[in-house]
Every structure is written in C-alpha cells, then in structure tokens.
Amino acid sequence: MTADKKKVIRDILIRAGKTFVQAFISYLSIDAFFGVTDLGALKKIALSLLVGALAAGVSAVWNSLLEWINRRIEEMDEEDSSDG
C-alpha cells in the first residue's frame, strides 16, 4: 500500500470517528429535548446543545489544522525533491 493510500485511509477513519462523536452528542440532545418538564431540564438541553456545537467547532478547527499541516508537509517534500 502506498503512502498516499495510507494517508487517505487515515483521513477517512479520523473523519468517521469525529462524525460518530458528533452524531452521538446530537442524539443525547434530541433525547433530552423530549423530556422537558421544567427549567432544570431546559438548562440540561441547552448545555447538551452547547456541547454539540463545541464538538462541531473543534472538528472544524481540527480539520483545518490537519489540512494546513498536510499542505506544509507536501511543500517541504517538494522542496526536498527539487534540491536533490
């Protein structure tokens, strides 16, 4: 298996894992929504939604950083190959 294929597979697995976590957190939020009976329950729902939003934000930042790192590595590889 080539390095490019390994990189693609690793990227897919990372994205699948993050998507699973986001879906799980969203499920918790929806499940809690149907149990709203008082202000305390509403606060729990708001907190669950906040955690879901935070998870999505972390995922977006993580993907951006991975993309930036991958581009930097590719640029360094191109510079090394042109030097040799």
Gaussian input, Z-matrix of N, CA and C with variables (Angstrom, degrees):
# hf/3-21g

backbone

0 1
 N
 C     1     B1
 C     2     B2     1     A1
 N     3     B3     2     A2     1     D1
 C     4     B4     3     A3     2     D2
 C     5     B5     4     A4     3     D3
 N     6     B6     5     A5     4     D4
 C     7     B7     6     A6     5     D5
 C     8     B8     7     A7     6     D6
 N     9     B9     8     A8     7     D7
 C    10    B10     9     A9     8     D8
 C    11    B11    10    A10     9     D9
 N    12    B12    11    A11    10    D10
 C    13    B13    12    A12    11    D11
 C    14    B14    13    A13    12    D12
 N    15    B15    14    A14    13    D13
 C    16    B16    15    A15    14    D14
 C    17    B17    16    A16    15    D15
 N    18    B18    17    A17    16    D16
 C    19    B19    18    A18    17    D17
 C    20    B20    19    A19    18    D18
 N    21    B21    20    A20    19    D19
 C    22    B22    21    A21    20    D20
 C    23    B23    22    A22    21    D21
 N    24    B24    23    A23    22    D22
 C    25    B25    24    A24    23    D23
 C    26    B26    25    A25    24    D24
 N    27    B27    26    A26    25    D25
 C    28    B28    27    A27    26    D26
 C    29    B29    28    A28    27    D27
 N    30    B30    29    A29    28    D28
 C    31    B31    30    A30    29    D29
 C    32    B32    31    A31    30    D30
 N    33    B33    32    A32    31    D31
 C    34    B34    33    A33    32    D32
 C    35    B35    34    A34    33    D33
 N    36    B36    35    A35    34    D34
 C    37    B37    36    A36    35    D35
 C    38    B38    37    A37    36    D36
 N    39    B39    38    A38    37    D37
 C    40    B40    39    A39    38    D38
 C    41    B41    40    A40    39    D39
 N    42    B42    41    A41    40    D40
 C    43    B43    42    A42    41    D41
 C    44    B44    43    A43    42    D42
 N    45    B45    44    A44    43    D43
 C    46    B46    45    A45    44    D44
 C    47    B47    46    A46    45    D45
 N    48    B48    47    A47    46    D46
 C    49    B49    48    A48    47    D47
 C    50    B50    49    A49    48    D48
 N    51    B51    50    A50    49    D49
 C    52    B52    51    A51    50    D50
 C    53    B53    52    A52    51    D51
 N    54    B54    53    A53    52    D52
 C    55    B55    54    A54    53    D53
 C    56    B56    55    A55    54    D54
 N    57    B57    56    A56    55    D55
 C    58    B58    57    A57    56    D56
 C    59    B59    58    A58    57    D57
 N    60    B60    59    A59    58    D58
 C    61    B61    60    A60    59    D59
 C    62    B62    61    A61    60    D60
 N    63    B63    62    A62    61    D61
 C    64    B64    63    A63    62    D62
 C    65    B65    64    A64    63    D63
 N    66    B66    65    A65    64    D64
 C    67    B67    66    A66    65    D65
 C    68    B68    67    A67    66    D66
 N    69    B69    68    A68    67    D67
 C    70    B70    69    A69    68    D68
 C    71    B71    70    A70    69    D69
 N    72    B72    71    A71    70    D70
 C    73    B73    72    A72    71    D71
 C    74    B74    73    A73    72    D72
 N    75    B75    74    A74    73    D73
 C    76    B76    75    A75    74    D74
 C    77    B77    76    A76    75    D75
 N    78    B78    77    A77    76    D76
 C    79    B79    78    A78    77    D77
 C    80    B80    79    A79    78    D78
 N    81    B81    80    A80    79    D79
 C    82    B82    81    A81    80    D80
 C    83    B83    82    A82    81    D81
 N    84    B84    83    A83    82    D82
 C    85    B85    84    A84    83    D83
 C    86    B86    85    A85    84    D84
 N    87    B87    86    A86    85    D85
 C    88    B88    87    A87    86    D86
 C    89    B89    88    A88    87    D87
 N    90    B90    89    A89    88    D88
 C    91    B91    90    A90    89    D89
 C    92    B92    91    A91    90    D90
 N    93    B93    92    A92    91    D91
 C    94    B94    93    A93    92    D92
 C    95    B95    94    A94    93    D93
 N    96    B96    95    A95    94    D94
 C    97    B97    96    A96    95    D95
 C    98    B98    97    A97    96    D96
 N    99    B99    98    A98    97    D97
 C   100   B100    99    A99    98    D98
 C   101   B101   100   A100    99    D99
 N   102   B102   101   A101   100   D100
 C   103   B103   102   A102   101   D101
 C   104   B104   103   A103   102   D102
 N   105   B105   104   A104   103   D103
 C   106   B106   105   A105   104   D104
 C   107   B107   106   A106   105   D105
 N   108   B108   107   A107   106   D106
 C   109   B109   108   A108   107   D107
 C   110   B110   109   A109   108   D108
 N   111   B111   110   A110   109   D109
 C   112   B112   111   A111   110   D110
 C   113   B113   112   A112   111   D111
 N   114   B114   113   A113   112   D112
 C   115   B115   114   A114   113   D113
 C   116   B116   115   A115   114   D114
 N   117   B117   116   A116   115   D115
 C   118   B118   117   A117   116   D116
 C   119   B119   118   A118   117   D117
 N   120   B120   119   A119   118   D118
 C   121   B121   120   A120   119   D119
 C   122   B122   121   A121   120   D120
 N   123   B123   122   A122   121   D121
 C   124   B124   123   A123   122   D122
 C   125   B125   124   A124   123   D123
 N   126   B126   125   A125   124   D124
 C   127   B127   126   A126   125   D125
 C   128   B128   127   A127   126   D126
 N   129   B129   128   A128   127   D127
 C   130   B130   129   A129   128   D128
 C   131   B131   130   A130   129   D129
 N   132   B132   131   A131   130   D130
 C   133   B133   132   A132   131   D131
 C   134   B134   133   A133   132   D132
 N   135   B135   134   A134   133   D133
 C   136   B136   135   A135   134   D134
 C   137   B137   136   A136   135   D135
 N   138   B138   137   A137   136   D136
 C   139   B139   138   A138   137   D137
 C   140   B140   139   A139   138   D138
 N   141   B141   140   A140   139   D139
 C   142   B142   141   A141   140   D140
 C   143   B143   142   A142   141   D141
 N   144   B144   143   A143   142   D142
 C   145   B145   144   A144   143   D143
 C   146   B146   145   A145   144   D144
 N   147   B147   146   A146   145   D145
 C   148   B148   147   A147   146   D146
 C   149   B149   148   A148   147   D147
 N   150   B150   149   A149   148   D148
 C   151   B151   150   A150   149   D149
 C   152   B152   151   A151   150   D150
 N   153   B153   152   A152   151   D151
 C   154   B154   153   A153   152   D152
 C   155   B155   154   A154   153   D153
 N   156   B156   155   A155   154   D154
 C   157   B157   156   A156   155   D155
 C   158   B158   157   A157   156   D156
 N   159   B159   158   A158   157   D157
 C   160   B160   159   A159   158   D158
 C   161   B161   160   A160   159   D159
 N   162   B162   161   A161   160   D160
 C   163   B163   162   A162   161   D161
 C   164   B164   163   A163   162   D162
 N   165   B165   164   A164   163   D163
 C   166   B166   165   A165   164   D164
 C   167   B167   166   A166   165   D165
 N   168   B168   167   A167   166   D166
 C   169   B169   168   A168   167   D167
 C   170   B170   169   A169   168   D168
 N   171   B171   170   A170   169   D169
 C   172   B172   171   A171   170   D170
 C   173   B173   172   A172   171   D171
 N   174   B174   173   A173   172   D172
 C   175   B175   174   A174   173   D173
 C   176   B176   175   A175   174   D174
 N   177   B177   176   A176   175   D175
 C   178   B178   177   A177   176   D176
 C   179   B179   178   A178   177   D177
 N   180   B180   179   A179   178   D178
 C   181   B181   180   A180   179   D179
 C   182   B182   181   A181   180   D180
 N   183   B183   182   A182   181   D181
 C   184   B184   183   A183   182   D182
 C   185   B185   184   A184   183   D183
 N   186   B186   185   A185   184   D184
 C   187   B187   186   A186   185   D185
 C   188   B188   187   A187   186   D186
 N   189   B189   188   A188   187   D187
 C   190   B190   189   A189   188   D188
 C   191   B191   190   A190   189   D189
 N   192   B192   191   A191   190   D190
 C   193   B193   192   A192   191   D191
 C   194   B194   193   A193   192   D192
 N   195   B195   194   A194   193   D193
 C   196   B196   195   A195   194   D194
 C   197   B197   196   A196   195   D195
 N   198   B198   197   A197   196   D196
 C   199   B199   198   A198   197   D197
 C   200   B200   199   A199   198   D198
 N   201   B201   200   A200   199   D199
 C   202   B202   201   A201   200   D200
 C   203   B203   202   A202   201   D201
 N   204   B204   203   A203   202   D202
 C   205   B205   204   A204   203   D203
 C   206   B206   205   A205   204   D204
 N   207   B207   206   A206   205   D205
 C   208   B208   207   A207   206   D206
 C   209   B209   208   A208   207   D207
 N   210   B210   209   A209   208   D208
 C   211   B211   210   A210   209   D209
 C   212   B212   211   A211   210   D210
 N   213   B213   212   A212   211   D211
 C   214   B214   213   A213   212   D212
 C   215   B215   214   A214   213   D213
 N   216   B216   215   A215   214   D214
 C   217   B217   216   A216   215   D215
 C   218   B218   217   A217   216   D216
 N   219   B219   218   A218   217   D217
 C   220   B220   219   A219   218   D218
 C   221   B221   220   A220   219   D219
 N   222   B222   221   A221   220   D220
 C   223   B223   222   A222   221   D221
 C   224   B224   223   A223   222   D222
 N   225   B225   224   A224   223   D223
 C   226   B226   225   A225   224   D224
 C   227   B227   226   A226   225   D225
 N   228   B228   227   A227   226   D226
 C   229   B229   228   A228   227   D227
 C   230   B230   229   A229   228   D228
 N   231   B231   230   A230   229   D229
 C   232   B232   231   A231   230   D230
 C   233   B233   232   A232   231   D231
 N   234   B234   233   A233   232   D232
 C   235   B235   234   A234   233   D233
 C   236   B236   235   A235   234   D234
 N   237   B237   236   A236   235   D235
 C   238   B238   237   A237   236   D236
 C   239   B239   238   A238   237   D237
 N   240   B240   239   A239   238   D238
 C   241   B241   240   A240   239   D239
 C   242   B242   241   A241   240   D240
 N   243   B243   242   A242   241   D241
 C   244   B244   243   A243   242   D242
 C   245   B245   244   A244   243   D243
 N   246   B246   245   A245   244   D244
 C   247   B247   246   A246   245   D245
 C   248   B248   247   A247   246   D246
 N   249   B249   248   A248   247   D247
 C   250   B250   249   A249   248   D248
 C   251   B251   250   A250   249   D249

   B1=1.4539
   B2=1.5263
   B3=1.3075
   B4=1.4548
   B5=1.5197
   B6=1.3173
   B7=1.4641
   B8=1.5264
   B9=1.3389
   B10=1.4690
   B11=1.5260
   B12=1.3401
   B13=1.4677
   B14=1.5200
   B15=1.3233
   B16=1.4621
   B17=1.5228
   B18=1.3201
   B19=1.4688
   B20=1.5294
   B21=1.3088
   B22=1.4591
   B23=1.5263
   B24=1.3260
   B25=1.4665
   B26=1.5197
   B27=1.3303
   B28=1.4644
   B29=1.5287
   B30=1.3238
   B31=1.4586
   B32=1.5248
   B33=1.3181
   B34=1.4625
   B35=1.5289
   B36=1.3341
   B37=1.4661
   B38=1.5224
   B39=1.3217
   B40=1.4653
   B41=1.5216
   B42=1.3269
   B43=1.4675
   B44=1.5371
   B45=1.3231
   B46=1.4661
   B47=1.5291
   B48=1.3100
   B49=1.4651
   B50=1.5137
   B51=1.3258
   B52=1.4699
   B53=1.5271
   B54=1.3229
   B55=1.4640
   B56=1.5220
   B57=1.3440
   B58=1.4573
   B59=1.5271
   B60=1.3192
   B61=1.4714
   B62=1.5228
   B63=1.3137
   B64=1.4661
   B65=1.5232
   B66=1.3196
   B67=1.4632
   B68=1.5294
   B69=1.3177
   B70=1.4611
   B71=1.5212
   B72=1.3281
   B73=1.4666
   B74=1.5255
   B75=1.3211
   B76=1.4691
   B77=1.5226
   B78=1.3219
   B79=1.4596
   B80=1.5171
   B81=1.3217
   B82=1.4600
   B83=1.5251
   B84=1.3180
   B85=1.4611
   B86=1.5239
   B87=1.3253
   B88=1.4616
   B89=1.5177
   B90=1.3218
   B91=1.4548
   B92=1.5340
   B93=1.3075
   B94=1.4619
   B95=1.5313
   B96=1.3230
   B97=1.4646
   B98=1.5305
   B99=1.3264
   B100=1.4565
   B101=1.5204
   B102=1.3243
   B103=1.4555
   B104=1.5186
   B105=1.3337
   B106=1.4620
   B107=1.5262
   B108=1.3086
   B109=1.4582
   B110=1.5150
   B111=1.3344
   B112=1.4575
   B113=1.5204
   B114=1.3223
   B115=1.4589
   B116=1.5309
   B117=1.3187
   B118=1.4621
   B119=1.5134
   B120=1.3298
   B121=1.4582
   B122=1.5273
   B123=1.3319
   B124=1.4622
   B125=1.5293
   B126=1.3310
   B127=1.4639
   B128=1.5304
   B129=1.3271
   B130=1.4659
   B131=1.5196
   B132=1.3305
   B133=1.4618
   B134=1.5259
   B135=1.3321
   B136=1.4655
   B137=1.5259
   B138=1.3138
   B139=1.4603
   B140=1.5269
   B141=1.3233
   B142=1.4723
   B143=1.5234
   B144=1.3201
   B145=1.4621
   B146=1.5214
   B147=1.3235
   B148=1.4591
   B149=1.5261
   B150=1.3186
   B151=1.4639
   B152=1.5236
   B153=1.3287
   B154=1.4675
   B155=1.5230
   B156=1.3250
   B157=1.4627
   B158=1.5271
   B159=1.3201
   B160=1.4553
   B161=1.5308
   B162=1.3307
   B163=1.4700
   B164=1.5291
   B165=1.3174
   B166=1.4652
   B167=1.5263
   B168=1.3347
   B169=1.4659
   B170=1.5231
   B171=1.3293
   B172=1.4645
   B173=1.5290
   B174=1.3180
   B175=1.4587
   B176=1.5271
   B177=1.3186
   B178=1.4642
   B179=1.5251
   B180=1.3250
   B181=1.4598
   B182=1.5212
   B183=1.3377
   B184=1.4610
   B185=1.5210
   B186=1.3316
   B187=1.4683
   B188=1.5178
   B189=1.3337
   B190=1.4609
   B191=1.5216
   B192=1.3283
   B193=1.4598
   B194=1.5302
   B195=1.3314
   B196=1.4626
   B197=1.5202
   B198=1.3112
   B199=1.4589
   B200=1.5237
   B201=1.3322
   B202=1.4635
   B203=1.5247
   B204=1.3336
   B205=1.4650
   B206=1.5241
   B207=1.3223
   B208=1.4684
   B209=1.5306
   B210=1.3343
   B211=1.4621
   B212=1.5215
   B213=1.3347
   B214=1.4631
   B215=1.5373
   B216=1.3247
   B217=1.4648
   B218=1.5246
   B219=1.3353
   B220=1.4644
   B221=1.5193
   B222=1.3427
   B223=1.4647
   B224=1.5223
   B225=1.3282
   B226=1.4524
   B227=1.5216
   B228=1.3344
   B229=1.4635
   B230=1.5310
   B231=1.3325
   B232=1.4683
   B233=1.5240
   B234=1.3431
   B235=1.4623
   B236=1.5192
   B237=1.3464
   B238=1.4562
   B239=1.5210
   B240=1.3309
   B241=1.4597
   B242=1.5331
   B243=1.3296
   B244=1.4624
   B245=1.5341
   B246=1.3286
   B247=1.4593
   B248=1.5289
   B249=1.3273
   B250=1.4651
   B251=1.4600
   A1=108.43
   A2=116.03
   A3=120.17
   A4=111.10
   A5=115.23
   A6=120.82
   A7=110.72
   A8=116.80
   A9=120.01
   A10=111.33
   A11=116.63
   A12=120.21
   A13=110.40
   A14=117.33
   A15=120.74
   A16=110.79
   A17=115.79
   A18=120.98
   A19=110.27
   A20=117.18
   A21=121.40
   A22=110.47
   A23=117.04
   A24=120.64
   A25=110.50
   A26=117.26
   A27=120.99
   A28=110.27
   A29=116.84
   A30=120.87
   A31=110.92
   A32=117.30
   A33=121.39
   A34=110.75
   A35=116.45
   A36=119.87
   A37=111.97
   A38=116.93
   A39=120.32
   A40=110.58
   A41=116.38
   A42=120.01
   A43=111.27
   A44=117.02
   A45=120.20
   A46=110.52
   A47=116.65
   A48=120.24
   A49=111.97
   A50=116.78
   A51=119.92
   A52=110.65
   A53=117.10
   A54=119.99
   A55=110.88
   A56=117.12
   A57=120.72
   A58=110.49
   A59=117.21
   A60=120.66
   A61=110.13
   A62=117.70
   A63=120.57
   A64=111.03
   A65=117.26
   A66=120.24
   A67=110.57
   A68=116.90
   A69=120.88
   A70=111.14
   A71=116.64
   A72=120.33
   A73=110.03
   A74=117.26
   A75=120.23
   A76=110.99
   A77=117.21
   A78=120.78
   A79=110.45
   A80=116.61
   A81=119.85
   A82=110.95
   A83=116.79
   A84=120.96
   A85=111.18
   A86=117.65
   A87=121.45
   A88=110.56
   A89=116.67
   A90=121.11
   A91=110.41
   A92=116.86
   A93=120.77
   A94=111.26
   A95=117.66
   A96=121.64
   A97=111.97
   A98=117.33
   A99=120.32
   A100=113.14
   A101=117.33
   A102=120.51
   A103=112.85
   A104=118.06
   A105=120.63
   A106=110.21
   A107=115.18
   A108=120.05
   A109=112.13
   A110=117.08
   A111=119.94
   A112=110.72
   A113=115.62
   A114=121.01
   A115=111.31
   A116=118.12
   A117=121.40
   A118=111.80
   A119=116.35
   A120=120.43
   A121=110.41
   A122=116.31
   A123=120.36
   A124=110.78
   A125=116.85
   A126=120.74
   A127=110.68
   A128=116.75
   A129=119.94
   A130=111.07
   A131=116.57
   A132=120.85
   A133=110.02
   A134=115.28
   A135=119.39
   A136=110.42
   A137=116.68
   A138=120.17
   A139=110.95
   A140=117.11
   A141=120.51
   A142=111.03
   A143=116.43
   A144=120.13
   A145=111.03
   A146=115.93
   A147=120.13
   A148=110.91
   A149=116.42
   A150=120.45
   A151=109.95
   A152=117.48
   A153=120.60
   A154=112.14
   A155=115.76
   A156=119.98
   A157=110.56
   A158=116.29
   A159=120.23
   A160=110.87
   A161=116.42
   A162=120.31
   A163=110.55
   A164=117.12
   A165=120.43
   A166=110.70
   A167=116.45
   A168=120.56
   A169=111.62
   A170=115.96
   A171=120.36
   A172=109.77
   A173=116.53
   A174=120.43
   A175=111.16
   A176=116.70
   A177=120.26
   A178=111.18
   A179=116.67
   A180=120.53
   A181=110.23
   A182=116.04
   A183=121.05
   A184=110.32
   A185=117.11
   A186=120.49
   A187=111.44
   A188=116.67
   A189=120.12
   A190=111.34
   A191=116.35
   A192=120.05
   A193=111.51
   A194=117.13
   A195=120.04
   A196=111.11
   A197=116.37
   A198=120.56
   A199=110.67
   A200=116.77
   A201=121.46
   A202=110.34
   A203=116.91
   A204=121.25
   A205=110.40
   A206=116.71
   A207=120.30
   A208=111.67
   A209=116.84
   A210=119.85
   A211=111.20
   A212=116.84
   A213=121.27
   A214=110.39
   A215=116.99
   A216=120.73
   A217=110.30
   A218=116.49
   A219=119.70
   A220=111.17
   A221=117.28
   A222=120.72
   A223=110.64
   A224=117.08
   A225=120.78
   A226=110.64
   A227=117.26
   A228=120.67
   A229=111.14
   A230=116.44
   A231=120.45
   A232=110.36
   A233=116.52
   A234=119.61
   A235=111.50
   A236=116.80
   A237=121.45
   A238=111.33
   A239=117.41
   A240=119.89
   A241=111.41
   A242=116.79
   A243=118.67
   A244=111.09
   A245=117.84
   A246=121.18
   A247=112.02
   A248=116.01
   A249=120.27
   A250=112.67
   D1=132.12
   D2=-178.00
   D3=-76.33
   D4=163.44
   D5=-179.24
   D6=-63.71
   D7=-35.42
   D8=179.76
   D9=-64.89
   D10=-41.21
   D11=179.47
   D12=-66.46
   D13=-40.43
   D14=177.71
   D15=-62.26
   D16=-39.80
   D17=179.40
   D18=-64.23
   D19=-42.92
   D20=179.84
   D21=-65.49
   D22=-44.12
   D23=179.61
   D24=-63.47
   D25=-43.73
   D26=178.48
   D27=-60.34
   D28=-43.71
   D29=179.62
   D30=-61.91
   D31=-42.00
   D32=179.32
   D33=-63.39
   D34=-44.40
   D35=179.71
   D36=-63.99
   D37=-40.00
   D38=177.91
   D39=-63.12
   D40=-46.31
   D41=-179.80
   D42=-64.77
   D43=-39.04
   D44=178.99
   D45=-64.22
   D46=-41.21
   D47=178.49
   D48=-63.36
   D49=-43.78
   D50=179.12
   D51=-65.80
   D52=-39.61
   D53=178.62
   D54=-63.74
   D55=-39.69
   D56=177.74
   D57=-60.29
   D58=-45.52
   D59=-179.59
   D60=-62.86
   D61=-43.08
   D62=179.64
   D63=-63.32
   D64=-42.36
   D65=179.44
   D66=-65.16
   D67=-40.09
   D68=178.79
   D69=-62.07
   D70=-44.23
   D71=179.24
   D72=-65.47
   D73=-39.78
   D74=177.89
   D75=-63.32
   D76=-39.24
   D77=177.83
   D78=-60.20
   D79=-43.13
   D80=178.82
   D81=-60.72
   D82=-38.82
   D83=-179.99
   D84=-66.29
   D85=-44.71
   D86=-179.39
   D87=-66.86
   D88=-41.81
   D89=179.26
   D90=-60.30
   D91=-42.21
   D92=-179.84
   D93=-68.24
   D94=-31.90
   D95=-176.31
   D96=-59.17
   D97=-37.45
   D98=-177.31
   D99=-76.41
   D100=-7.61
   D101=178.91
   D102=-102.61
   D103=17.46
   D104=-177.76
   D105=-69.34
   D106=116.95
   D107=176.84
   D108=-131.77
   D109=-15.57
   D110=-179.69
   D111=-154.86
   D112=-179.49
   D113=-177.84
   D114=-63.71
   D115=-36.17
   D116=178.65
   D117=-61.26
   D118=-42.27
   D119=178.40
   D120=-65.71
   D121=-38.75
   D122=178.67
   D123=-63.69
   D124=-38.68
   D125=177.44
   D126=-64.51
   D127=-38.67
   D128=178.15
   D129=-64.45
   D130=-38.97
   D131=178.12
   D132=-64.03
   D133=-44.80
   D134=179.58
   D135=-60.73
   D136=-41.22
   D137=178.53
   D138=-65.09
   D139=-41.16
   D140=177.76
   D141=-62.09
   D142=-41.70
   D143=178.17
   D144=-65.23
   D145=-38.75
   D146=177.83
   D147=-63.30
   D148=-42.37
   D149=178.69
   D150=-64.16
   D151=-41.79
   D152=177.29
   D153=-61.94
   D154=-42.88
   D155=178.31
   D156=-65.03
   D157=-39.94
   D158=178.02
   D159=-63.69
   D160=-42.05
   D161=178.53
   D162=-61.92
   D163=-41.55
   D164=178.34
   D165=-65.21
   D166=-40.09
   D167=178.11
   D168=-64.23
   D169=-43.40
   D170=178.28
   D171=-61.94
   D172=-41.52
   D173=179.03
   D174=-61.95
   D175=-42.28
   D176=179.84
   D177=-64.33
   D178=-43.95
   D179=178.83
   D180=-65.40
   D181=-42.42
   D182=-179.98
   D183=-59.87
   D184=-46.97
   D185=179.27
   D186=-61.76
   D187=-40.00
   D188=179.12
   D189=-64.19
   D190=-43.57
   D191=178.94
   D192=-64.62
   D193=-42.96
   D194=178.40
   D195=-61.00
   D196=-41.86
   D197=179.30
   D198=-63.62
   D199=-43.83
   D200=179.46
   D201=-63.13
   D202=-44.70
   D203=179.48
   D204=-62.49
   D205=-44.94
   D206=179.52
   D207=-61.44
   D208=-39.97
   D209=178.00
   D210=-64.71
   D211=-42.19
   D212=178.82
   D213=-61.95
   D214=-43.20
   D215=179.57
   D216=-62.85
   D217=-43.48
   D218=178.94
   D219=-63.24
   D220=-39.67
   D221=178.02
   D222=-63.63
   D223=-41.72
   D224=179.32
   D225=-66.41
   D226=-38.85
   D227=177.07
   D228=-63.23
   D229=-40.25
   D230=179.33
   D231=-65.86
   D232=-39.73
   D233=178.50
   D234=-65.26
   D235=-40.71
   D236=178.84
   D237=-64.77
   D238=-40.40
   D239=-178.55
   D240=-71.03
   D241=-29.93
   D242=179.47
   D243=-79.38
   D244=-23.32
   D245=178.40
   D246=-74.95
   D247=-30.59
   D248=-173.86
   D249=-81.58

